[in-house]
Amino acid sequence: MEERINVPQKIGWHFAGFSDGEGSFNVSLKKRDDYRLGWKVELSFNVSQKDKVILALFKEYLGCGTLRGRSDGVWYYEVTNIKDLSEKIVPFFEKFGFLSARKKEAFSKFKDILEIVKDGKHLTNKGLREIARLREQINEDNSKRKYNADEVKNSIKESSETIRQAPCESQGDDIVRSP
């Protein structure tokens, strides 16, 4: 895919440095009874701070995302759209990068998870388990997570299609589409 990053070098390096300190790559796994595997995967990149100006520049230059404010005066720039994450956010950070090892590692794992989602593999038992495993590695402080990787892995629902299949090594790895 052709890289389409129309951000001036000076602005791009500023955004990358700012994101290195204030940005985060998030993978949420939400328990959902209306999903066949019982889990919804949500990905996002966000930056938050009290000054809205730089966050508005992120939105303007990157051409995606939303700005929202909290009652305590903190503003968020957030990108949740898979296409925008894949075609704008990832190429931007591949071009401008991070200095901190921790952010580089988080970005690498986030990209791996994004690929699983783009390929539709998050709709399989195997893919969802892999996402849960990789998500644990994005941020070593998992104290804010409602569900850890083991809880996710152990509670993935078997679809009626999976249950009807004859037992085999790949049982449960068939794609199960969410409603």
ROSE-4610 file (N, C-alpha, C; in Angstrom, 1 decimal, always signed):
// ROSE-4610
residu = [M/M/M/E/E/E/E/E/E/R/R/R/I/I/I/N/N/N/V/V/V/P/P/P/Q/Q/Q/K/K/K/I/I/I/G/G/G/W/W/W/H/H/H/F/F/F/A/A/A/G/G/G/F/F/F/S/S/S/D/D/D/G/G/G/E/E/E/G/G/G/S/S/S/F/F/F/N/N/N/V/V/V/S/S/S/L/L/L/K/K/K/K/K/K/R/R/R/D/D/D/D/D/D/Y/Y/Y/R/R/R/L/L/L/G/G/G/W/W/W/K/K/K/V/V/V/E/E/E/L/L/L/S/S/S/F/F/F/N/N/N/V/V/V/S/S/S/Q/Q/Q/K/K/K/D/D/D/K/K/K/V/V/V/I/I/I/L/L/L/A/A/A/L/L/L/F/F/F/K/K/K/E/E/E/Y/Y/Y/L/L/L/G/G/G/C/C/C/G/G/G/T/T/T/L/L/L/R/R/R/G/G/G/R/R/R/S/S/S/D/D/D/G/G/G/V/V/V/W/W/W/Y/Y/Y/Y/Y/Y/E/E/E/V/V/V/T/T/T/N/N/N/I/I/I/K/K/K/D/D/D/L/L/L/S/S/S/E/E/E/K/K/K/I/I/I/V/V/V/P/P/P/F/F/F/F/F/F/E/E/E/K/K/K/F/F/F/G/G/G/F/F/F/L/L/L/S/S/S/A/A/A/R/R/R/K/K/K/K/K/K/E/E/E/A/A/A/F/F/F/S/S/S/K/K/K/F/F/F/K/K/K/D/D/D/I/I/I/L/L/L/E/E/E/I/I/I/V/V/V/K/K/K/D/D/D/G/G/G/K/K/K/H/H/H/L/L/L/T/T/T/N/N/N/K/K/K/G/G/G/L/L/L/R/R/R/E/E/E/I/I/I/A/A/A/R/R/R/L/L/L/R/R/R/E/E/E/Q/Q/Q/I/I/I/N/N/N/E/E/E/D/D/D/N/N/N/S/S/S/K/K/K/R/R/R/K/K/K/Y/Y/Y/N/N/N/A/A/A/D/D/D/E/E/E/V/V/V/K/K/K/N/N/N/S/S/S/I/I/I/K/K/K/E/E/E/S/S/S/S/S/S/E/E/E/T/T/T/I/I/I/R/R/R/Q/Q/Q/A/A/A/P/P/P/C/C/C/E/E/E/S/S/S/Q/Q/Q/G/G/G/D/D/D/D/D/D/I/I/I/V/V/V/R/R/R/S/S/S/P/P/P]
num = [1/1/1/2/2/2/3/3/3/4/4/4/5/5/5/6/6/6/7/7/7/8/8/8/9/9/9/10/10/10/11/11/11/12/12/12/13/13/13/14/14/14/15/15/15/16/16/16/17/17/17/18/18/18/19/19/19/20/20/20/21/21/21/22/22/22/23/23/23/24/24/24/25/25/25/26/26/26/27/27/27/28/28/28/29/29/29/30/30/30/31/31/31/32/32/32/33/33/33/34/34/34/35/35/35/36/36/36/37/37/37/38/38/38/39/39/39/40/40/40/41/41/41/42/42/42/43/43/43/44/44/44/45/45/45/46/46/46/47/47/47/48/48/48/49/49/49/50/50/50/51/51/51/52/52/52/53/53/53/54/54/54/55/55/55/56/56/56/57/57/57/58/58/58/59/59/59/60/60/60/61/61/61/62/62/62/63/63/63/64/64/64/65/65/65/66/66/66/67/67/67/68/68/68/69/69/69/70/70/70/71/71/71/72/72/72/73/73/73/74/74/74/75/75/75/76/76/76/77/77/77/78/78/78/79/79/79/80/80/80/81/81/81/82/82/82/83/83/83/84/84/84/85/85/85/86/86/86/87/87/87/88/88/88/89/89/89/90/90/90/91/91/91/92/92/92/93/93/93/94/94/94/95/95/95/96/96/96/97/97/97/98/98/98/99/99/99/100/100/100/101/101/101/102/102/102/103/103/103/104/104/104/105/105/105/106/106/106/107/107/107/108/108/108/109/109/109/110/110/110/111/111/111/112/112/112/113/113/113/114/114/114/115/115/115/116/116/116/117/117/117/118/118/118/119/119/119/120/120/120/121/121/121/122/122/122/123/123/123/124/124/124/125/125/125/126/126/126/127/127/127/128/128/128/129/129/129/130/130/130/131/131/131/132/132/132/133/133/133/134/134/134/135/135/135/136/136/136/137/137/137/138/138/138/139/139/139/140/140/140/141/141/141/142/142/142/143/143/143/144/144/144/145/145/145/146/146/146/147/147/147/148/148/148/149/149/149/150/150/150/151/151/151/152/152/152/153/153/153/154/154/154/155/155/155/156/156/156/157/157/157/158/158/158/159/159/159/160/160/160/161/161/161/162/162/162/163/163/163/164/164/164/165/165/165/166/166/166/167/167/167/168/168/168/169/169/169/170/170/170/171/171/171/172/172/172/173/173/173/174/174/174/175/175/175/176/176/176/177/177/177/178/178/178/179/179/179]
x = [+0.8/+0.0/+0.9/+0.5/+1.3/+1.1/+2.2/+2.2/+1.6/+0.6/+0.0/+0.0/+1.2/+1.3/+1.6/+0.7/+0.8/+1.1/+2.0/+2.3/+3.7/+3.9/+5.3/+6.2/+7.5/+8.5/+8.5/+8.5/+8.6/+7.4/+6.2/+5.0/+5.0/+5.3/+5.3/+6.2/+7.4/+8.3/+7.8/+7.2/+6.6/+5.4/+4.5/+3.4/+4.0/+5.0/+5.6/+6.1/+6.9/+7.5/+6.4/+5.4/+4.3/+3.6/+3.3/+2.7/+3.5/+4.8/+5.7/+5.5/+5.2/+5.0/+3.6/+2.7/+1.3/+0.3/+0.7/-0.2/-0.3/-1.4/-1.5/-2.2/-1.8/-2.4/-3.2/-4.5/-5.4/-6.1/-6.2/-7.0/-8.0/-9.3/-10.3/-11.0/-11.1/-11.9/-13.1/-14.3/-15.5/-16.4/-16.8/-17.7/-19.1/-19.5/-20.8/-21.5/-22.6/-23.4/-24.0/-24.1/-24.7/-23.6/-22.4/-21.4/-21.2/-21.0/-20.9/-19.8/-18.7/-17.6/-17.6/-18.6/-18.8/-17.9/-17.1/-16.2/-16.2/-16.1/-16.0/-14.6/-13.9/-12.5/-12.6/-12.1/-12.0/-10.6/-10.1/-8.8/-8.9/-7.9/-7.9/-6.5/-6.2/-5.0/-5.6/-5.0/-5.5/-4.4/-4.6/-3.7/-4.7/-4.3/-5.1/-4.3/-4.9/-4.3/-5.3/-4.9/-5.8/-5.9/-4.8/-4.8/-5.3/-6.5/-7.1/-6.4/-5.6/-5.0/-4.2/-3.3/-2.4/-3.2/-4.2/-5.0/-5.9/-6.3/-7.0/-6.1/-4.8/-3.8/-3.6/-3.6/-3.5/-4.6/-5.8/-7.0/-6.9/-6.5/-6.4/-5.3/-4.1/-3.1/-3.2/-3.7/-3.9/-5.2/-6.1/-7.3/-8.3/-8.2/-9.1/-9.3/-10.2/-10.3/-11.3/-11.5/-12.5/-11.8/-12.4/-12.0/-13.1/-12.9/-13.9/-13.3/-14.2/-13.7/-14.4/-13.7/-14.3/-14.7/-15.5/-15.9/-14.8/-13.7/-12.6/-11.6/-12.0/-11.2/-10.1/-10.0/-9.1/-9.8/-9.0/-9.4/-8.8/-9.5/-9.0/-9.0/-8.0/-8.0/-7.9/-8.9/-9.0/-9.3/-8.7/-9.0/-9.3/-10.5/-11.0/-11.4/-11.5/-11.9/-10.7/-11.0/-10.0/-9.2/-10.0/-9.4/-8.4/-8.9/-8.0/-6.8/-7.0/-5.8/-4.8/-5.3/-4.5/-3.8/-4.6/-4.1/-3.5/-3.8/-3.3/-2.4/-2.9/-2.1/-0.9/-1.0/+0.1/+1.2/+0.8/+1.9/+2.5/+1.8/+2.3/+3.5/+3.2/+4.1/+5.2/+5.0/+6.1/+7.0/+6.5/+7.4/+8.1/+7.4/+8.1/+8.6/+8.0/+8.5/+8.5/+9.1/+9.1/+10.6/+10.9/+12.3/+12.3/+11.2/+11.2/+10.9/+11.7/+11.5/+10.1/+9.6/+8.3/+7.2/+7.2/+6.2/+6.4/+7.7/+8.0/+7.4/+7.5/+7.0/+5.5/+4.9/+3.4/+2.9/+3.5/+3.1/+3.2/+4.3/+4.5/+3.4/+3.1/+2.0/+0.6/+0.4/-0.8/-1.0/+0.1/+0.0/-0.3/+0.3/+0.0/-1.5/-2.1/-3.5/-4.3/-4.0/-4.7/-4.8/-3.7/-3.7/-4.6/-4.7/-5.6/-7.0/-7.3/-8.7/-9.0/-8.1/-8.3/-8.5/-7.8/-8.0/-9.2/-9.9/-11.1/-10.9/-9.6/-9.3/-9.7/-10.1/-10.6/-11.9/-12.5/-13.8/-13.6/-12.4/-12.1/-11.6/-11.7/-11.2/-9.7/-9.0/-7.5/-7.1/-7.8/-7.4/-7.7/-8.9/-9.2/-8.3/-7.9/-6.9/-5.5/-5.1/-3.9/-4.0/-5.1/-5.3/-5.2/-5.8/-5.7/-4.3/-3.5/-2.1/-1.3/-1.4/-0.7/-1.0/-2.3/-2.7/-2.1/-1.8/-1.1/+0.3/+0.9/+2.2/+2.3/+1.2/+1.2/+1.5/+0.9/+1.2/+1.3/+2.5/+2.8/+1.9/+1.5/+0.6/-0.8/-1.3/-2.6/-3.7/-3.3/-4.2/-5.5/-5.5/-6.8/-7.7/-7.2/-8.0/-9.1/-10.2/-11.3/-11.1/-10.6/-10.4/-9.0/-8.3/-6.9/-7.0/-5.9/-5.8/-6.4/-6.1/-6.6/-8.1/-8.7/-10.1/-10.8/-10.2/-10.7/-10.6/-9.5/-9.2/-10.2/-10.4/-11.2/-12.7/-13.1/-14.6/-15.0/-14.2/-14.6/-15.7/-16.8/-18.0/-17.7/-18.1/-18.1/-19.3/-19.2/-20.4/-21.1/-22.3/-23.0/-22.3/-21.7/-21.0/-19.8/-19.1/-17.9/-18.2/-19.3/-19.7/-20.1/-20.7/-21.2/-20.0/-18.9/-17.7/-17.2/-16.6/-15.9/-14.7/-14.3/-13.1/-11.9/-11.1/-9.8/-8.9/-7.7/-6.7/-7.1/-7.8/-8.2/-9.6/-10.2/-11.6/-11.7/-12.7/-12.9/-12.2/-11.4/-10.7/-11.4/-12.6/-13.3/-13.8/-13.9/-14.4/-15.9/-16.1/-17.5/-17.8/-18.7/-19.0/-19.9/-19.6/-20.4/-21.7/-22.7/-24.0/-23.8]
y = [-1.2/+0.0/+1.2/+2.2/+3.4/+4.3/+4.8/+5.6/+7.0/+7.4/+8.7/+9.6/+9.9/+10.7/+12.1/+13.0/+14.4/+15.3/+14.9/+15.7/+16.2/+17.6/+18.1/+17.4/+17.3/+16.6/+17.2/+18.5/+19.1/+18.8/+18.9/+18.5/+17.0/+16.2/+14.8/+14.3/+14.9/+14.5/+15.0/+16.2/+16.8/+15.8/+15.4/+14.5/+13.2/+12.7/+11.4/+11.5/+12.6/+12.8/+13.0/+13.8/+14.0/+12.7/+11.9/+10.6/+9.6/+9.7/+8.9/+9.0/+10.2/+10.5/+10.5/+10.9/+11.1/+10.2/+9.5/+8.7/+7.3/+6.6/+5.2/+4.4/+3.1/+2.2/+1.2/+1.1/+0.4/-0.7/-1.8/-3.0/-3.4/-3.2/-3.5/-4.8/-5.6/-6.8/-6.7/-6.6/-6.4/-7.6/-8.1/-9.3/-8.9/-9.7/-9.4/-10.7/-10.9/-12.1/-12.2/-11.0/-11.1/-11.4/-11.6/-12.0/-13.5/-14.2/-15.7/-16.2/-15.5/-16.0/-15.3/-14.4/-13.8/-12.5/-12.1/-11.0/-10.0/-8.7/-7.7/-7.1/-7.0/-6.4/-5.0/-4.1/-2.7/-2.2/-1.5/-1.0/+0.6/+1.2/+2.7/+3.2/+4.3/+5.2/+6.4/+6.9/+8.2/+8.9/+10.2/+11.2/+12.1/+12.4/+13.2/+14.3/+15.5/+16.6/+17.7/+18.7/+19.8/+20.8/+20.9/+21.9/+21.2/+21.7/+21.1/+21.4/+22.5/+22.9/+21.9/+21.3/+20.3/+19.1/+18.7/+17.6/+17.9/+19.1/+19.5/+19.4/+19.7/+19.6/+18.1/+17.2/+15.8/+15.4/+15.8/+15.5/+16.1/+17.3/+18.0/+17.4/+17.2/+16.7/+15.2/+14.4/+13.0/+12.7/+13.6/+13.4/+12.4/+12.1/+11.1/+11.3/+10.6/+10.6/+11.6/+11.6/+12.5/+13.2/+14.4/+15.1/+15.1/+14.9/+15.0/+15.5/+16.2/+16.7/+16.1/+16.1/+15.6/+16.7/+16.5/+17.6/+18.2/+17.4/+18.0/+18.8/+19.0/+19.9/+19.1/+17.8/+17.0/+16.7/+16.9/+16.6/+15.3/+14.6/+13.4/+13.5/+13.1/+12.8/+11.3/+10.7/+9.3/+8.8/+7.7/+7.0/+5.6/+5.2/+3.9/+3.1/+3.8/+3.2/+2.3/+1.1/+0.1/+0.6/+1.1/+1.5/+2.7/+3.7/+4.8/+4.4/+3.5/+3.0/+2.3/+1.5/+0.8/+1.7/+2.6/+3.4/+4.8/+5.2/+6.6/+6.5/+5.9/+5.9/+5.1/+3.8/+2.9/+3.5/+3.9/+4.4/+5.7/+6.5/+7.7/+7.3/+6.4/+6.0/+5.1/+4.5/+3.7/+4.7/+5.8/+6.8/+7.7/+8.1/+9.0/+8.3/+7.2/+6.3/+6.9/+6.1/+6.5/+6.3/+7.0/+6.9/+5.8/+5.8/+4.9/+3.5/+2.6/+1.2/+0.6/+1.1/+0.7/+1.0/+2.2/+2.6/+1.9/+1.6/+0.9/-0.5/-1.1/-2.5/-2.5/-1.5/-1.4/-1.2/-0.4/-0.2/-1.4/-2.2/-3.4/-4.4/-4.6/-5.6/-5.1/-3.8/-3.2/-3.5/-3.3/-3.6/-5.1/-6.0/-7.4/-7.7/-7.1/-7.2/-6.6/-5.5/-4.8/-5.7/-6.4/-7.4/-8.5/-9.0/-10.1/-9.7/-8.5/-7.9/-7.7/-7.1/-6.8/-8.1/-9.1/-10.4/-11.2/-10.7/-11.3/-12.5/-12.6/-13.8/-13.5/-12.3/-12.1/-12.7/-13.2/-13.9/-15.4/-15.8/-17.2/-17.4/-18.6/-18.9/-18.6/-19.1/-19.0/-17.5/-16.8/-15.4/-14.5/-14.8/-14.1/-14.4/-15.7/-16.0/-15.3/-15.2/-14.6/-13.1/-12.5/-11.1/-10.9/-11.8/-11.7/-11.8/-12.7/-12.9/-11.7/-11.1/-10.0/-8.7/-8.6/-7.4/-7.4/-8.5/-8.5/-7.9/-8.0/-7.5/-6.0/-5.4/-4.0/-3.1/-3.5/-2.7/-3.7/-3.7/-4.6/-4.4/-3.1/-2.8/-3.1/-4.3/-4.7/-4.5/-3.7/-3.5/-2.8/-2.1/-1.4/-2.2/-3.4/-4.2/-5.0/-5.0/-5.7/-7.2/-7.7/-9.1/-9.3/-10.3/-10.6/-11.7/-12.0/-13.0/-14.3/-14.8/-16.1/-16.1/-15.1/-15.0/-14.9/-14.2/-14.2/-15.5/-16.1/-17.4/-18.5/-18.5/-19.5/-19.3/-18.1/-17.9/-17.7/-18.0/-17.8/-18.9/-18.4/-19.3/-20.1/-21.3/-22.2/-22.0/-21.7/-21.5/-22.9/-22.8/-24.1/-24.8/-24.1/-24.7/-25.4/-24.8/-25.4/-26.6/-26.6/-27.7/-28.9/-28.7/-29.7/-30.4/-29.8/-30.3/-31.5/-32.5/-33.6/-33.1/-33.6/-33.2/-33.3/-32.3/-32.3/-31.2/-31.2/-30.3/-28.8/-28.5/-27.1/-26.8/-27.6/-27.3/-25.9/-25.2/-23.9/-22.8/-23.1/-22.1/-21.6/-22.1/-21.6/-20.2/-19.4/-18.0/-18.1/-17.3/-17.2/-15.7/-15.3/-13.9/-13.4/-12.2/-11.5/-11.0/-10.9/-10.4/-9.0]
z = [+0.0/+0.0/+0.0/-0.8/-0.9/+0.3/+0.8/+2.1/+1.7/+2.4/+2.2/+3.4/+3.9/+5.1/+4.6/+4.8/+4.4/+5.6/+6.4/+7.6/+7.4/+7.5/+7.4/+8.5/+8.1/+9.0/+10.4/+10.5/+11.8/+12.6/+12.1/+12.8/+13.1/+12.2/+12.4/+13.5/+13.6/+14.7/+16.0/+16.0/+17.2/+17.7/+16.8/+17.2/+17.7/+17.0/+17.5/+18.9/+19.1/+20.4/+21.5/+21.1/+22.1/+22.4/+21.4/+21.5/+22.3/+22.2/+22.9/+24.4/+24.8/+26.2/+26.7/+25.8/+26.2/+25.5/+24.5/+23.7/+24.2/+23.8/+24.2/+23.1/+23.0/+22.1/+23.0/+22.7/+23.6/+22.9/+23.6/+23.1/+24.2/+24.0/+25.0/+24.6/+25.5/+25.3/+26.2/+25.6/+26.4/+26.3/+27.4/+27.5/+26.9/+25.9/+25.2/+25.0/+25.6/+25.4/+24.0/+23.3/+22.0/+20.9/+21.3/+20.3/+20.5/+19.4/+19.4/+20.3/+20.3/+21.1/+22.5/+22.7/+24.0/+24.2/+23.2/+23.4/+22.2/+22.5/+21.5/+21.6/+20.5/+20.5/+20.0/+20.7/+20.3/+20.4/+19.3/+19.3/+19.2/+19.8/+19.7/+20.0/+19.4/+19.7/+20.3/+21.4/+21.9/+22.6/+22.7/+23.4/+24.2/+25.4/+26.2/+26.9/+27.1/+27.8/+28.0/+28.8/+29.1/+27.9/+27.1/+26.0/+24.8/+24.3/+23.1/+21.8/+21.8/+20.5/+19.8/+20.5/+19.8/+19.4/+20.2/+19.8/+18.6/+18.4/+17.2/+16.0/+16.2/+15.1/+14.7/+15.7/+15.4/+14.4/+14.8/+14.0/+12.6/+12.5/+11.3/+10.3/+10.9/+10.0/+9.7/+10.6/+10.4/+9.6/+9.6/+8.9/+9.4/+10.7/+11.2/+12.7/+13.3/+14.8/+15.3/+16.6/+17.2/+18.4/+18.7/+19.9/+20.9/+22.1/+23.1/+24.4/+25.2/+26.4/+27.6/+28.7/+30.0/+30.9/+31.9/+32.7/+33.5/+33.7/+34.5/+33.6/+32.3/+31.5/+30.6/+30.8/+30.0/+28.6/+27.5/+26.2/+25.7/+24.8/+24.2/+22.7/+22.1/+20.6/+20.5/+19.8/+19.8/+18.4/+17.9/+16.7/+17.0/+16.6/+16.8/+15.5/+14.4/+13.1/+12.7/+12.4/+12.0/+10.7/+9.7/+8.5/+8.8/+9.6/+9.9/+10.7/+11.6/+12.4/+11.5/+10.5/+9.6/+8.5/+8.0/+6.8/+7.2/+8.4/+8.8/+10.0/+11.1/+12.3/+12.3/+11.8/+11.7/+10.8/+9.5/+8.6/+9.2/+9.9/+10.5/+11.5/+12.4/+13.4/+12.8/+11.7/+11.1/+10.4/+10.0/+9.4/+10.4/+11.5/+12.4/+13.7/+14.1/+15.1/+16.5/+17.4/+18.9/+19.3/+20.4/+21.0/+22.1/+22.9/+24.0/+23.6/+24.3/+24.0/+24.3/+25.4/+25.9/+24.8/+24.3/+23.3/+22.0/+21.6/+20.4/+20.5/+21.7/+21.9/+21.9/+22.6/+22.6/+21.2/+20.4/+19.0/+18.2/+18.3/+17.6/+17.9/+19.2/+19.6/+19.1/+19.2/+18.7/+17.2/+16.4/+15.0/+14.7/+15.5/+15.4/+15.6/+16.7/+17.0/+15.9/+15.4/+14.3/+13.1/+12.8/+11.6/+11.9/+13.1/+13.4/+13.2/+13.6/+13.4/+11.9/+11.2/+9.8/+9.0/+9.4/+8.7/+9.2/+10.1/+10.6/+11.6/+11.9/+12.8/+14.3/+14.6/+16.0/+16.2/+15.1/+15.2/+15.3/+15.6/+15.8/+17.2/+17.8/+19.1/+19.2/+18.2/+18.2/+18.1/+17.2/+17.1/+18.3/+18.9/+20.1/+21.3/+21.4/+22.4/+22.1/+20.9/+20.5/+20.9/+20.6/+21.0/+22.5/+23.2/+24.7/+25.2/+24.6/+24.9/+24.6/+23.4/+23.0/+23.8/+24.1/+24.9/+26.2/+26.8/+28.1/+28.0/+26.8/+26.6/+26.3/+25.9/+25.6/+26.8/+27.9/+29.1/+30.3/+30.9/+31.9/+33.2/+33.4/+34.5/+34.1/+34.3/+33.9/+35.0/+36.0/+37.2/+36.8/+35.7/+35.3/+34.5/+34.0/+33.2/+34.0/+33.4/+34.0/+33.9/+32.7/+32.4/+32.0/+32.6/+32.2/+31.1/+30.5/+29.3/+29.7/+30.9/+31.2/+31.4/+31.9/+32.1/+30.7/+29.8/+28.4/+27.8/+27.8/+27.1/+27.7/+29.0/+29.6/+29.5/+29.0/+28.9/+27.5/+26.5/+25.1/+24.9/+24.4/+24.1/+22.9/+22.9/+21.7/+20.9/+19.6/+18.8/+18.6/+18.2/+17.8/+16.7/+15.7/+14.7/+15.2/+16.1/+16.7/+17.5/+18.2/+19.1/+18.2/+17.0/+16.1/+15.4/+15.3/+14.6/+15.3/+14.5/+15.1/+15.8/+16.9/+17.6/+16.7/+16.6/+15.9/+16.4/+15.9/+16.4/+16.2/+15.1/+14.8/+15.3/+16.1/+16.5/+17.2/+16.8/+17.3/+16.6/+15.6/+14.8/+13.6/+13.4/+12.2/+12.5/+11.5/+11.7/+12.2/+13.2/+13.7/+13.6/+12.8/+12.6/+13.7/+14.1/+15.1/+14.5/+15.3/+14.8/+14.3]
